Amino acid sequence: MEEELIEVVTEEGEVIKVVSRSEIHGDPTLLHKVVHVLVFNSRDELLLQKRSMSKDVAPGKWDTSVGGHVNAGESLEDAVLREMEEELCIKGDVPQYLYSYIHSNPFETELVYTYKSVYDGEIIYQQDEIDEVRPWSMDEIKQNIGSGTMSDNFEHEIETYVKYKDSRGQGAEGSRTK
């Protein structure tokens, strides 16, 4: 199997060079693009995936509904649709773009583009990368932040999402303290 090629980018998303996935992981100086999709159901519960213990990033941790690298030369929209189909077998749903931000940890630095989808259909997940999927209420997510059960990336994502929702006056389910 050929290794993924990923673009190293500026903070604005402009391509600097293309390198292999193995070069990206382990070098937090190489900023690269990823897509996340927050998949909610009609009850406003957020679907989270429990990452496989075989993953090199955040094994066994609960994480964003859908997430993955943007391949070299791939558009954000194509990456979102590919990742949704690969990870959860969701086809034909076109998520709404929300925002982007930079997430960094000692392992990698990502330029994250986040999308939102509402989906009530059947979820068939990629069992070699995901151990479990299930919907979580926002209150349940808040109770688990900082407990070590969720990836640092997801904790950054949900904090960003709550701020995004609050900035639009929409509130985030269970997050308002007023």
Backbone hydrogen bonds, N-H to C=O, Kabsch-Sander energy under -0.5 kcal/mol:
donor,donor_aa,acceptor,acceptor_aa,energy
6,I,19,V,-3.3
7,E,70,V,-0.6
8,V,17,K,-3.3
9,V,31,L,-2.7
10,T,14,E,-2.1
13,G,10,T,-2.0
16,I,8,V,-3.5
17,K,8,V,-1.3
19,V,6,I,-2.8
21,R,4,E,-1.9
23,E,20,S,-0.8
24,I,20,S,-1.5
25,H,21,R,-2.6
26,G,107,F,-2.5
27,D,24,I,-1.9
30,L,27,D,-2.0
31,L,29,T,-1.0
32,H,109,T,-1.5
33,K,7,E,-0.6
34,V,111,L,-2.2
35,V,68,G,-2.7
36,H,113,Y,-2.4
37,V,66,V,-2.4
38,L,115,Y,-3.0
39,V,37,V,-0.8
40,F,38,L,-0.8
40,F,117,S,-3.2
41,N,45,E,-2.0
44,D,41,N,-2.0
46,L,136,W,-2.9
47,L,39,V,-3.1
47,L,45,E,-0.5
48,L,134,R,-2.5
49,Q,63,D,-1.8
50,K,132,E,-3.4
51,R,49,Q,-0.7
51,R,61,K,-2.9
52,S,129,E,-2.5
55,K,52,S,-1.5
60,G,51,R,-1.2
61,K,58,A,-1.6
62,W,149,T,-2.9
63,D,49,Q,-2.8
66,V,37,V,-1.5
68,G,35,V,-2.0
70,V,33,K,-2.2
71,N,69,H,-0.7
72,A,5,L,-2.6
74,E,71,N,-2.3
79,A,75,S,-2.3
80,V,76,L,-2.6
81,L,77,E,-2.3
82,R,78,D,-2.5
83,E,79,A,-2.8
84,M,80,V,-2.4
85,E,81,L,-1.9
86,E,82,R,-3.1
87,E,83,E,-2.8
88,L,84,M,-1.8
89,C,85,E,-1.4
90,I,84,M,-1.7
91,K,89,C,-0.6
96,Q,116,K,-2.9
98,L,114,T,-3.0
99,Y,114,T,-1.1
101,Y,112,V,-1.7
103,H,110,E,-2.6
105,N,108,E,-2.4
109,T,30,L,-0.6
110,E,103,H,-3.3
111,L,32,H,-3.2
112,V,101,Y,-2.9
112,V,110,E,-0.9
113,Y,34,V,-2.2
114,T,99,Y,-3.0
114,T,112,V,-0.6
115,Y,36,H,-2.4
116,K,96,Q,-2.6
117,S,38,L,-2.6
119,Y,40,F,-3.1
119,Y,117,S,-0.5
124,I,88,L,-1.4
124,I,122,E,-0.6
125,Y,123,I,-0.5
126,Q,87,E,-2.0
127,Q,125,Y,-1.0
129,E,126,Q,-1.4
130,I,126,Q,-2.0
131,D,50,K,-3.2
132,E,50,K,-1.0
134,R,48,L,-1.9
136,W,46,L,-2.3
141,I,137,S,-2.2
142,K,138,M,-2.7
143,Q,139,D,-2.1
144,N,140,E,-1.0
144,N,141,I,-1.0
145,I,141,I,-1.0
145,I,142,K,-0.6
147,S,144,N,-2.0
149,T,144,N,-0.5
151,S,62,W,-2.7
155,E,151,S,-2.2
156,H,152,D,-2.0
157,E,153,N,-2.4
158,I,154,F,-3.2
159,E,155,E,-1.7
160,T,156,H,-2.2
161,Y,157,E,-2.6
162,V,158,I,-2.5
163,K,159,E,-2.0
164,Y,160,T,-2.4
165,K,161,Y,-2.8
166,D,162,V,-2.8
167,S,163,K,-2.4
168,R,164,Y,-0.8
168,R,165,K,-0.9
169,G,166,D,-1.7
170,Q,165,K,-2.0
171,G,165,K,-0.7
175,S,172,A,-3.4
176,R,172,A,-0.6
